[in-house]
Amino acid sequence: MNTLFKHYSGSLIFTLVCFIAAGVYAWNISGTAEGVAQVLWIVLVLSILEVSLSFDNAVVNATVLREMDEKWQRRFLTWGILIAVFGMRIIFPLAIVAIAANLDPLSAINLSLNDPERYEAIVSSAHVGIAGFGGAFLTMVGLNFFFDGEKDVDWIRGLELALRRFSEIRAAEIGVLLLILYGISTMLTDADAMVFLTSGILGLVTYIAVDAVGTVLDKMERRKLAEGAVRSGLGGFLYLEVLDASFSFDGVIGAFALSNNMLIIAIGLSIGALFVRSMTVHLVRAGTLTKYRFLEHGAFWAIIALGLIMLLSAKFHISESFTGLIGAVLIGLSLAWSMRYNRRHGAEVDQI
């Protein structure tokens, strides 16, 4: 219990502060206990939505974070949450509105506060581009995990083994993604197809660029380690922030189904974002990924599913509840398979 409180105390305190702030704001705009209760309920649902959509994000984050020293782990939880909360949950939607409506930042803020219906409409109108960019980036993250010739553990053995063999073909995962992007673009109007393809390619290029920066920084850090310096985690930090941004797209867009008030959405999603980061650190410190050998696989399959759902959402409406359920089911199954493996192999698990 003490360990759990240690990992989640900051998130719980932040949640309490956010609920108080939301209650005060709701009272100022409604002046009734019913209005306050309604706003607090929306904030609670939004925070749960964010956690349910991003639990697989926490597992993937943990695979990167465990390679970083404690200093960068703390920075991920502090600096990273500032970027996640203020960057993706507040500034990002405002930037979309400012660009789409050709407004200056102050006018975009004014629009979000005083004309929330139009604000919601403008953000939603950018969904095709967001779906292309975020879906492409997330799909590449998942495919890159399975198109790895050095991976020696398989969960869905036949399929993962086949993907591992295809990894011998250079850039096979990029070819798969481009075919998916093209296939979905044929279902769209000409204007939407151009936006979708452009955004998808930019998502792919962003993934390659972030991966390249991480590789260069890793080589520099290895050189420093050879000279006795302490390893940093800047490359991993940048990768995690872009990954978190891609995960947040569907949460930000889906939040408008519950409210079109920017402040309420930001408060609810921010609570969820902080809990996801606390879960990430907990997974690393508890060694959960080592104990449950297929958990990473379930998370990366969930990421591929989320990426494909985001791409398909450019054409079809897909419920956020369904999206969250898919991720939960895949991670739950991988956890169950891991536990079964542990029971069958017993003493061997401690040596893995």
C-alpha positions as CSV (number, residue, x, y, z in Angstrom):
1,M,0.0,0.0,0.0
2,N,2.8,2.4,0.9
3,T,4.5,1.6,-2.4
4,L,1.3,2.3,-4.4
5,F,0.8,5.6,-2.5
6,K,4.4,6.6,-3.3
7,H,3.9,6.1,-7.0
8,Y,0.4,7.7,-7.2
9,S,0.5,10.3,-4.4
10,G,1.3,13.1,-6.9
11,S,-1.5,12.0,-9.2
12,L,-4.0,11.8,-6.3
13,I,-3.1,15.3,-5.1
14,F,-3.3,16.7,-8.6
15,T,-6.7,15.1,-9.0
16,L,-8.0,16.7,-5.8
17,V,-6.7,20.1,-6.9
18,C,-8.3,19.7,-10.4
19,F,-11.7,18.6,-8.9
20,I,-11.7,21.6,-6.6
21,A,-10.8,23.9,-9.5
22,A,-13.5,22.3,-11.7
23,G,-16.0,22.7,-8.9
24,V,-15.3,26.4,-8.4
25,Y,-15.4,27.0,-12.1
26,A,-18.7,25.1,-12.4
27,W,-20.2,27.1,-9.6
28,N,-19.2,30.4,-11.2
29,I,-20.8,29.5,-14.5
30,S,-23.9,27.7,-13.2
31,G,-24.5,28.8,-9.7
32,T,-26.2,25.5,-8.8
33,A,-25.2,22.3,-7.1
34,E,-26.6,20.3,-10.0
35,G,-24.3,22.2,-12.4
36,V,-21.3,21.5,-10.2
37,A,-22.2,17.8,-10.0
38,Q,-22.6,17.6,-13.8
39,V,-19.2,19.2,-14.5
40,L,-17.4,17.0,-11.9
41,W,-19.0,13.9,-13.4
42,I,-17.8,14.9,-16.9
43,V,-14.3,15.5,-15.5
44,L,-14.3,12.0,-13.9
45,V,-15.5,10.3,-17.1
46,L,-12.9,12.2,-19.2
47,S,-10.1,11.1,-16.9
48,I,-11.2,7.5,-17.0
49,L,-11.5,7.7,-20.8
50,E,-7.9,9.0,-21.0
51,V,-6.5,6.3,-18.8
52,S,-8.5,3.5,-20.7
53,L,-7.2,4.8,-24.0
54,S,-3.7,5.2,-22.9
55,F,-2.9,2.2,-20.6
56,D,-1.1,0.5,-23.6
57,N,0.8,3.8,-23.8
58,A,2.0,3.3,-20.2
59,V,3.3,-0.2,-21.0
60,V,5.2,1.0,-24.1
61,N,6.5,4.0,-22.2
62,A,7.8,1.7,-19.6
63,T,9.8,-0.3,-22.2
64,V,11.7,2.9,-23.1
65,L,11.8,4.4,-19.6
66,R,13.5,1.4,-18.0
67,E,16.6,2.1,-20.1
68,M,16.8,5.6,-18.8
69,D,18.4,6.6,-15.5
70,E,16.4,7.9,-12.6
71,K,17.1,11.5,-13.4
72,W,15.4,11.2,-16.8
73,Q,12.6,9.2,-15.4
74,R,11.9,12.0,-13.0
75,R,12.1,14.5,-15.9
76,F,9.6,12.4,-17.8
77,L,7.2,12.7,-14.9
78,T,7.7,16.4,-14.3
79,W,8.8,18.1,-17.6
80,G,6.9,15.5,-19.6
81,I,3.6,16.1,-17.8
82,L,3.9,19.8,-18.4
83,I,4.3,19.1,-22.1
84,A,1.5,16.6,-22.1
85,V,-1.0,18.7,-20.2
86,F,-0.3,22.2,-21.5
87,G,1.0,21.2,-24.9
88,M,-1.3,18.5,-26.1
89,R,-4.5,19.1,-24.0
90,I,-4.6,22.9,-24.2
91,I,-2.2,24.4,-26.8
92,F,-2.7,21.7,-29.5
93,P,-6.5,22.2,-29.9
94,L,-6.0,26.0,-29.8
95,A,-3.3,25.7,-32.5
96,I,-5.7,23.7,-34.7
97,V,-8.4,26.4,-34.3
98,A,-5.9,29.2,-34.9
99,I,-4.6,27.7,-38.1
100,A,-7.9,26.3,-39.4
101,A,-9.8,29.6,-38.8
102,N,-6.9,31.9,-39.6
103,L,-7.0,33.4,-36.1
104,D,-4.3,34.8,-33.8
105,P,-3.7,32.8,-30.5
106,L,-5.7,35.3,-28.3
107,S,-8.7,35.1,-30.7
108,A,-8.5,31.3,-30.6
109,I,-8.6,31.3,-26.8
110,N,-11.5,33.8,-26.8
111,L,-13.4,31.5,-29.3
112,S,-12.8,28.5,-27.0
113,L,-14.2,30.3,-24.0
114,N,-17.1,32.2,-25.5
115,D,-18.2,30.2,-28.5
116,P,-17.5,26.5,-27.6
117,E,-19.8,25.1,-30.3
118,R,-17.8,26.8,-33.1
119,Y,-14.5,25.8,-31.4
120,E,-15.6,22.2,-31.3
121,A,-16.7,22.3,-34.9
122,I,-13.3,23.7,-36.1
123,V,-11.3,21.1,-34.1
124,S,-13.5,18.3,-35.3
125,S,-13.1,19.5,-38.9
126,A,-9.4,18.8,-38.7
127,H,-10.0,15.2,-37.8
128,V,-8.9,13.7,-41.1
129,G,-5.4,15.2,-40.9
130,I,-5.1,14.3,-37.2
131,A,-6.2,10.7,-37.9
132,G,-3.6,10.4,-40.7
133,F,-0.7,11.8,-38.7
134,G,-1.4,10.1,-35.4
135,G,-2.5,6.8,-36.9
136,A,0.6,6.6,-39.1
137,F,2.9,7.3,-36.2
138,L,1.3,4.8,-33.8
139,T,1.1,2.1,-36.5
140,M,4.8,2.5,-37.2
141,V,5.6,2.3,-33.5
142,G,3.7,-1.1,-33.3
143,L,5.0,-2.5,-36.6
144,N,8.6,-1.6,-35.7
145,F,8.3,-3.7,-32.6
146,F,7.3,-6.8,-34.5
147,F,9.4,-6.3,-37.6
148,D,12.5,-7.0,-35.5
149,G,14.8,-9.8,-36.5
150,E,16.5,-9.7,-33.1
151,K,13.2,-10.2,-31.1
152,D,13.4,-13.7,-29.5
153,V,10.0,-13.9,-27.6
154,D,6.7,-14.4,-29.4
155,W,3.2,-14.2,-28.0
156,I,1.0,-14.9,-31.0
157,R,3.7,-17.2,-32.3
158,G,2.8,-17.9,-35.9
159,L,2.0,-14.3,-36.8
160,E,4.8,-12.7,-34.9
161,L,7.3,-15.2,-36.3
162,A,6.1,-14.4,-39.8
163,L,6.5,-10.7,-39.2
164,R,10.0,-11.3,-37.7
165,R,11.0,-13.1,-40.9
166,F,9.7,-10.2,-43.0
167,S,12.0,-7.9,-41.1
168,E,14.8,-9.2,-43.3
169,I,13.2,-7.1,-46.1
170,R,14.5,-3.6,-45.6
171,A,11.8,-1.1,-44.8
172,A,9.0,-3.7,-45.0
173,E,7.0,-2.0,-42.3
174,I,7.1,1.3,-44.1
175,G,5.8,-0.4,-47.3
176,V,2.9,-2.0,-45.2
177,L,2.0,1.4,-43.7
178,L,2.0,3.2,-47.1
179,L,-0.2,0.5,-48.6
180,I,-2.7,1.0,-45.7
181,L,-2.6,4.8,-46.1
182,Y,-3.3,4.4,-49.9
183,G,-6.1,1.9,-49.3
184,I,-7.9,4.1,-46.9
185,S,-7.4,7.2,-49.0
186,T,-9.3,5.6,-51.9
187,M,-12.4,5.7,-49.6
188,L,-12.2,9.4,-49.1
189,T,-13.1,12.4,-51.3
190,D,-10.3,13.9,-53.3
191,A,-9.7,16.8,-50.9
192,D,-9.8,14.6,-47.8
193,A,-7.6,12.0,-49.5
194,M,-4.9,14.6,-50.1
195,V,-5.0,15.8,-46.5
196,F,-5.0,12.2,-45.2
197,L,-2.1,11.1,-47.3
198,T,0.0,14.2,-46.6
199,S,-0.7,13.9,-42.9
200,G,0.1,10.2,-42.9
201,I,3.4,10.7,-44.7
202,L,4.3,13.5,-42.2
203,G,3.5,11.1,-39.4
204,L,5.8,8.5,-41.0
205,V,8.5,11.0,-41.5
206,T,8.2,12.2,-37.9
207,Y,8.6,8.7,-36.7
208,I,11.7,8.2,-38.8
209,A,13.1,11.6,-37.6
210,V,12.5,10.9,-33.9
211,D,14.0,7.4,-34.3
212,A,17.0,8.9,-36.1
213,V,17.5,11.5,-33.4
214,G,17.3,8.8,-30.7
215,T,19.9,6.7,-32.6
216,V,22.3,9.6,-32.9
217,L,21.9,10.6,-29.2
218,D,22.3,7.0,-28.2
219,K,25.6,6.7,-30.0
220,M,26.8,9.9,-28.4
221,E,25.8,8.6,-25.0
222,R,27.6,5.3,-25.6
223,R,30.7,7.2,-26.5
224,K,30.4,9.3,-23.3
225,L,29.9,6.1,-21.2
226,A,33.1,4.8,-22.6
227,E,34.8,7.9,-21.3
228,G,33.1,7.5,-17.9
229,A,30.2,9.9,-18.2
230,V,26.7,9.3,-17.0
231,R,24.2,8.2,-19.6
232,S,21.2,10.5,-20.2
233,G,17.9,9.7,-21.8
234,L,17.2,12.7,-24.1
235,G,16.6,10.5,-27.1
236,G,14.1,8.3,-25.2
237,F,12.5,11.4,-23.7
238,L,11.8,13.0,-27.1
239,Y,10.5,9.6,-28.4
240,L,8.1,9.3,-25.5
241,E,6.8,12.9,-25.9
242,V,5.9,12.3,-29.6
243,L,4.4,9.0,-28.7
244,D,2.3,10.6,-26.0
245,A,1.2,13.3,-28.4
246,S,0.0,10.7,-30.9
247,F,-1.9,8.9,-28.2
248,S,-3.6,12.1,-27.0
249,F,-5.1,12.9,-30.4
250,D,-8.1,10.5,-30.1
251,G,-8.7,11.5,-26.5
252,V,-8.8,15.2,-27.3
253,I,-11.2,14.7,-30.3
254,G,-13.3,12.1,-28.4
255,A,-13.7,14.4,-25.4
256,F,-16.0,16.7,-27.4
257,A,-18.6,13.9,-27.2
258,L,-18.9,14.8,-23.5
259,S,-18.2,18.5,-23.5
260,N,-17.2,21.4,-25.8
261,N,-15.8,23.4,-22.9
262,M,-12.0,23.7,-23.3
263,L,-11.3,24.1,-19.6
264,I,-13.4,21.1,-18.6
265,I,-11.8,18.9,-21.3
266,A,-8.3,20.0,-20.3
267,I,-8.9,19.3,-16.6
268,G,-10.3,15.8,-17.2
269,L,-7.7,14.7,-19.8
270,S,-4.9,16.1,-17.7
271,I,-5.9,14.0,-14.7
272,G,-5.8,10.9,-16.9
273,A,-2.5,11.9,-18.4
274,L,-0.8,12.2,-15.0
275,F,-2.1,8.9,-13.9
276,V,-0.8,7.3,-17.1
277,R,2.7,8.7,-16.3
278,S,2.5,7.4,-12.7
279,M,1.5,4.0,-14.1
280,T,4.5,4.1,-16.4
281,V,6.9,4.7,-13.6
282,H,5.2,2.1,-11.4
283,L,5.6,-0.5,-14.1
284,V,9.3,0.3,-14.4
285,R,10.0,0.3,-10.6
286,A,8.0,-2.8,-10.0
287,G,9.7,-4.7,-12.8
288,T,6.3,-5.7,-14.2
289,L,7.5,-6.0,-17.8
290,T,10.2,-8.5,-16.7
291,K,7.7,-10.6,-14.6
292,Y,5.1,-10.8,-17.4
293,R,6.9,-11.6,-20.6
294,F,4.0,-11.1,-23.1
295,L,2.7,-7.8,-21.6
296,E,4.8,-5.7,-24.0
297,H,3.5,-7.7,-27.0
298,G,-0.1,-7.1,-25.9
299,A,0.6,-3.3,-25.6
300,F,2.2,-3.1,-29.0
301,W,-0.7,-5.1,-30.6
302,A,-3.0,-2.6,-28.9
303,I,-1.0,0.3,-30.4
304,I,-1.3,-1.2,-33.9
305,A,-5.0,-1.6,-33.3
306,L,-5.3,2.0,-32.1
307,G,-3.2,3.2,-35.0
308,L,-5.4,1.4,-37.5
309,I,-8.6,2.6,-35.8
310,M,-7.3,6.2,-36.0
311,L,-6.6,5.8,-39.7
312,L,-10.0,4.2,-40.4
313,S,-11.7,7.0,-38.4
314,A,-10.9,9.3,-41.3
315,K,-13.8,7.5,-43.0
316,F,-15.8,5.8,-40.3
317,H,-17.0,6.9,-36.9
318,I,-15.6,4.5,-34.3
319,S,-16.6,4.8,-30.7
320,E,-14.0,5.7,-28.1
321,S,-15.4,3.0,-25.9
322,F,-14.7,0.4,-28.5
323,T,-11.2,1.8,-29.0
324,G,-10.5,1.6,-25.2
325,L,-12.0,-1.9,-25.0
326,I,-9.8,-3.3,-27.8
327,G,-6.7,-2.1,-25.9
328,A,-7.9,-3.5,-22.6
329,V,-8.7,-6.9,-24.1
330,L,-5.3,-7.3,-25.8
331,I,-3.4,-6.3,-22.7
332,G,-5.6,-8.4,-20.5
333,L,-5.0,-11.5,-22.8
334,S,-1.3,-10.9,-22.9
335,L,-1.2,-10.6,-19.1
336,A,-3.2,-13.8,-18.7
337,W,-0.9,-15.7,-21.1
338,S,2.1,-14.3,-19.1
339,M,0.7,-15.6,-15.9
340,R,0.0,-19.0,-17.4
341,Y,3.6,-19.1,-18.7
342,N,4.8,-18.2,-15.2
343,R,2.8,-21.0,-13.6
344,R,4.1,-23.6,-16.2
345,H,7.7,-22.6,-16.0
346,G,7.9,-21.6,-12.4
347,A,11.6,-21.3,-11.4
348,E,12.7,-20.4,-14.9
349,V,10.9,-17.1,-14.8
350,D,13.2,-15.6,-12.2
351,Q,16.1,-16.1,-14.6
352,I,14.5,-14.4,-17.6
